[in-house]
Amino acid sequence: MTTATNTTVRAPQVAGRFYPHGDNACIDLLERYLSGARPSGGVDAKVMVAPHAGWVFSGPVAGTAYAAFLPKAGQITRVVLLGPAHRVPFRGIATTSADGWATPLGTLPVDWDALRIALSVPGVAVTDEAFVEEHSLEVHAPFIQRVFPNAAIVPLLVGDAPAPLVSAVVERLWGGPETLIVVSSDLSHFHDQATAQAIDAETAGSIEALRSEKINGHGACGHRALAGVLDQARRRDLRATALDLRTSADTRGNPERVVGYGAFALEYAYSARLPDADRQRLVEAARFGVRFGIEHGRPPRIQLGAGLSPTLTARRASFVTLTLDGRLRGCIGSMAAHRPLLIDVADNAWKAAFGDRRFPALTVEELDRLDVSVSILSVPHPVAFENEADLVRQVRPDVDGLVLQDGDRRGIFLPSVWSGIPKAAAFVTQLKRKAGLPADHWSDTLRVFRYTTESFGATFQETP
């Protein structure tokens, strides 16, 4: 990182109002929020979404977001910080001319090497006046200093900016494990508690499904920054998890007029791994779905209780595969994330046992010889290709699951299918056949999507 010869420092604008102006008071609150954080579910993330209201309201939720990144605190040397503009209207993306941002904890350096890269994108400019009295980025600065002591920031205030602009800037600044992307955003504003909770739950589901087109200013004030970052998340195969959802009434405020806050972490789906306890819980949910179907002849209705890991309640798409004596006995799942993972797994297990048209309904005599495998799917994203040879070159054996679609014909292969079809050309050919298309089929309307999975399983019989 390099800085200008004549160092300039941006003075705090909202210290003493949005967060304490004294260093001891600031540190005390930071420690309280971090130590009181809700469990993260073991995410190892690249992107964070955290709120930016006054600390007394949003600090506990921001603490949950930042605490999830404490295990990699020493690794992060650059934080790309994006948030909405509240005070000055402008088009594009603004940054400051400062070499550092002052806070009660000292001066947080600006990474000018990275900032120059951002400024090379048309639509990004130094606009110091946009930061006067602006809080959306500043309230994060002390958190960054406390959690990432080796980090410099790339402060980017998003005005009236289209998603492709934000996405292009984030793409250039993505970096490697040294770089963290932080989106500063609150959720719904000024509804009663029940209404806010309903709106925030939908917004959280859209973030977990990487559906930025479903999010607007009604659901998140930082929706423009979110749109660009979620575009990159989809392209790069990330998986989002809501770590914490609360309102100002839950932390400190009037339940008749609340603001919603959310903490989210986005990690690479291919390398993501649930904690062993969560994996076991999902396998048990699959077993329950099958046993319930045997005993009652219908799918289970699962009610989510308190205290569940956020990775179990996140909206995810899953497949459940049943095998009997090593042979396929049923496999059904969801391609789109539309409900909590725990519920999705239990229901798909029931469907695999009793709704797979390739097999008769499972019988009670088969239970003890049954194995169950759960696959958690990332969000499918399109593959651009010119012809079949180009598609085959891009497909990654043992990594990619594929969805092939042409008109009303569709075929789906999980990555586990590679064990039986190890060559990419044959994988694509067999997928066309599964879709009900000829092996040599080709058309300009053919579309292919790729995704990855986290898969695990166990024998169906309970361990004594």
N, C-alpha and C positions, 0 to 999 in steps of 0.2 A: 504494500500500500504506500502511495506517495501523497503528499499534501503540498499546497502552495507554500512559497517562501514566507510571505507575510500571512501568518495564521490569523484567521477570523473565527470567532466563536459565536454561535447563536445563543442569545440569552434565553432562559426559561420564560415562557409566556403564560403558563397556567399553573405554575407551582404555587402552593398556598390556597388554590381553589379546587383543582381536580386531584391533586395529591399534595402531601406535605412539603413545605419549603425547607424544613430542617433535615439535615442528613440523618440524625438519630431516629427521628420520627418516621422518616422515609424507610430506613432499614428495618425498623420494628414492624411496620406494616407489611413490607415485602416478606419478611420471615414468617409472619402470621399467615399470609395468603399461601405461601409455598408449603408450609408445614400442614396447613389445613386442606390441601388439594385433594380432590377425589381421585381414586386410582385410575390409571390410564389404560389398563388392560394390556400393557406390554407393547405398545406401539413403538416403532423405530422410524420416525417420520422425517420428511423433507420439507413439509409445508405446515404452518400453524395458522389457525384463524382464532383471534382473541378479541374481546371487546375493548372499548376505549372511553367509557363513561368515567365519572369521578370514581376514584378508588373505593370509596365507602359503599358504592353501589355495585360496581363491576369487578372490583379487585379480587374477590374470592374466585370468580370464574376465570379471570385472567391468570390467577395463581395456578388453577388446575391445568391450564394450557401450558404455562411455562414449566411447571413441575414435571410434566411428561418428557421434557427435553433435558432435564438435569443429567441423565446418564451420558449424554454426549456434549456436555457443557464445554469441555476443554477443546473439543474438535471444531467448534463453530468459530470462524474468524470473520465471517461476513454475514450480516443480516440485511436482506432486501426487504424494506418496510414500506408497505403500500396501504393507504387509507383514504377515506373520502374527504373532500373539502367542505367545510361547514360555513366559512365566513365570506370567502371571496369567490364569486362565480368565474369560471374560465374554461376554455376548451383545452383538451389534451391532458398532459401530465406535467406537474411542476416539481421543482426541487429548489434547494437553497444554495447560496454561494458560499456558505460557511464550511470551514474545515473541521469543525467540531460542534457538538451540541452540549451546552452546559446543563447540568442537573444538580440537585443537592448532593449527589454522590461523586461529582467531578465532571470531567469533560469526556463525552463519548465521541470518538473520532469518526469522521466521514471517510469512506473508502472512495477516494476520487478516481482511482484507476477504474473501478467499476462504474462510477457515476458518469465518467466520460463516455463509456460504452453506451449507457442509457441515453445520454444527450446526443449521441450520433443518430438516434432514431427520430425522424421527423414527427413532431407533435410533443416532444419532450423539451422543456426549457427551464432555465433558472428564472424563478419568479418569487423573489423573497417576500413580496407583499402578500402573497397568498397564505403565508405562514404566520402572519400577525394574528395573535390570539387564537390560533388554530391548535386544537388539542388531540386530534385523532392519532397522530404519530408520537407526539411528545409524551403522552402518558405511558407509552411503552418503553421509553428510553431508560428509566431506572430499572425496570424489569430486565432489560437486555444487559445493562451493566452488572446487575447482580447475578444473573444466570449464565451469561456468556462473557466472562471477564476479558477474553482475548479478541472480542469482536469489534468491528467497525460497522457503521450502518450505511445503507444506500437509501436515503429518505425520498420517497416518491408520493406526492399528493395527487390523487386522481380526481380530475374535474369531470367535465362532460367529455368523456373519452370512450370510444367504441372498444368492444372487447378485442378485436384484432390488434389494436394498438397496444393495449395492456399485455396481451399475449406475446406480441413481438418483443417487447421490452423484457418481460420475464424470461422468455426463451434465451435471450442474449446474456442474461445475468444468472442463469440456472446454476452453473458451476457444478462442483462435485460435493463431497461430504462436508467440505468446509463452509458451504453456503446454505443458509436457512432462508426460506421465503415466509414472511409474516404478513398476513392480511388483517388489518385492523377494521373491525366492523361490529356494531351492535345489531340486534335483530329488530323485532317489531317495536313500535313507539306508541305510547299513550293510549293503550287499551286497558280494559279491566283484566284482572289476572287470568280468568278462564279463556277469554278471547286471545290474549297474548300467548298463552301456552299452546293453544291450537295452531295459531299462525306459526309460532316458532318451531313446533314439531314438524310442520310441513316444510318449512325452510331447511331444517336439519336433514330431513329426508332427501330433499333436492340436492343438498351439498353432498350427502353420502352417495347419492346416485350420479354425482357429477353433472347434474342437470341445471346448468346456469341459466338456461332459457326460462326456467320456472321461477327464478328469483328476480325480484324488482325492489324498488325503494320501499314498498309496503312491507316487505319481509326482512330487508337488510339494508342499512344505509350505505354499506360498502359494497353494494351489488355490482358496481362497475369494476372495481378491483377484483372481486370474486369471479366475475365472468371471464376475465383474462386468465386468471390463475387456474380456474377449473378447466379452461380449454387446454392449457398445458398439462394439467393432471390427467385428462382423458388421453391426450396424445402419448403421454409418457407412462401410461398404465399404472396410475396411483390408486390407492384405496383410502377412502375417507372414513373417519370414525368420529362421531359426536361424543366427546368426553364429559361434557357438562352442559346442561341447559337449565338456566334459572332466570328469574326476573328480579327487578329491583324490589319487588315485594318479598321475595325470598331472602334477600340480603339485607335491605334496609329501605323501606318505602311504603307508600300507600297502595293497597291492592286494587283501588279503583282507577288508578292511572299509573301504569307500569311501563318499563322498558325491558325488552328481552335481551339476554346475553347468552352467548354460546362459545364453548371452547371445542375446537376441532383439530385433529391431526391427520395429515395425509402422508401415507407411506407407499413405497414401491410395492405393488401387489405381488410381483414375482418372488420377492424375498421376504414378504410379510409372513409372520408365523404367530398364531395364537398361543397364549400360554397353555401349558399342558392341561391345567384345570379346565380351561374353556373348551379345549378339544374334547376332553372327556365328557363334559356337560353336553356337547352337541351330539356325540355318539350315543349318549344315554337318551337324548331327545329323539333320535332316530329309532332306537330300540323301543322307546315308549310308543311312538307312532305306530309301529308294526304290531306290538302286543295289544295296544288299544283296539286296533282294527280287528285282530283275531277275536278279542273278547266281546266287542260291542258292535262290530259290523259297520263302523262309521269312523271318520277321521276325528282325532282329538281336538278339543278346543283348549288351547293353552293360554293361561293368564300369566302375564309377566309380573313377577313379584319384585319387591324392592331389593336393592343391594346386588343386582346382577352386574357383571362386567360390561362396560360399554361396547366391547367387541361382540357380545352376544345380543345386545339390543339394537345394534346398528342395522340399517336397512341393507341387506345383502341378497344377492342371488346365489342359490346353491343347487347342487345335484346330489342325490343320494343313490348309490349303487349297491345293489344286493347281489351277492354271489352265493351259490350253493355247491359245496364240494368243488370249489374252484371254477365253476361255470356261472355265467351271467344268469341271474334270476329276476332282475328288474332294475330299471334305471330311469328315473324321471327327475326333472328339476325345473328351475326357473331361470330364464335368461335375463330378466330385468329385475332389479332390486325394487321391491314394492312393500316389504314388510320386515319386521325384525328377524334377524338370522335364526334365532332359536325356534321361532314359529315356522319359518320357511323350511327348516330341516325336518321338523317333526311331520309337517304336512306332506313334504315330498317323499319321506320314508313310507308313509301310508300309501301314497299314490304308486310308488315303485313296487310295493307288495301286492296291491290290489287293483291298480289301474293301468299297468303296462300291458297293452293289447297283444304283445308278443308272447305273453305267458298267462297261464291260468292263475287264479287268485292263490296266494300263499296259504298253506295249511299249517295247523298247529304242529303237525308231525315234523315239519321242516325247520322249525325255529332253532333247534339246538345245533343244526348244521349250517346255519346262516351266518355269513360275514357281512358287515356293513361298512361302507366307505362314504365319507362326506367330502365334497369338493366345494370350496367357496370360490365363486367366480369374480374376476375383476369386471369392470365395465367394458363391454366390447367396443372396439373402435375400428373404423373402416381401413382396409388395406387398399392403397392405390396401386394399380398395375395396368400394364398395356396389353398383355396377353397371358396365356396360361403358363408359358415358360417363365415369364417375369414373376408371376404369382408363386410358382414353385420355388424360384430362387429366394424369395423373401420369407417363405414359411420356415419357422425354426423348429426342427424336430425335437421332441421331448419337452418343448416349452409351450408352444402355441396350441390353444384350442381354437377351432374355427367354426364359424357360421357361414354357410354358403346359401345364397338365396337368389332365385330368379323367378319373378312373378309370384305365384302362390306356392311355389316349390321351395322347401327349405330343408337343409340337413345340418346337423350339429354333431361335432366330434369333440369330446373332452381330450385334454392332453394325454390322458391315460391310454387312449387308443393307439398312441405311437408304439406301445409295447408289442402290438400285433401287426402294425403297418409301419415299419421303421423308415421307409423311403418317402420323401416329400411328394414325388410325382404320384405314387400309388395312394398316398393319403388323400390327395385332392381328388383323384379319380374315384376312390371309394366313397368319398363324401358326396360327390355328384350322384352316384348311384343311390346313396341313402336318401337324397333329396328327391328321388324318383326321376332323375335325368339320365340320359345316355352317357356312357363313359367319355365319349368324344364331344359332348355338348359344349358349345361356346356361343355367347351372344354379348352384345354391347350392354345389355341390361343386367348381366350377372354381377352380383355384389358379394364381397367377402369381408367378414369382420373377424378380428383376432382378439383373444383374451387369454389370460393366464389363470391358474387355479392354485389354491392351497388345499392339498388333499391329505387325508388321514383316515384311519379306520381301525376296526378291531373285530375280533370274533364276536358273534352275537351273544353267545352264552355268557352269562355273568361269571366273573371270576369268583370262586368260592372264598 
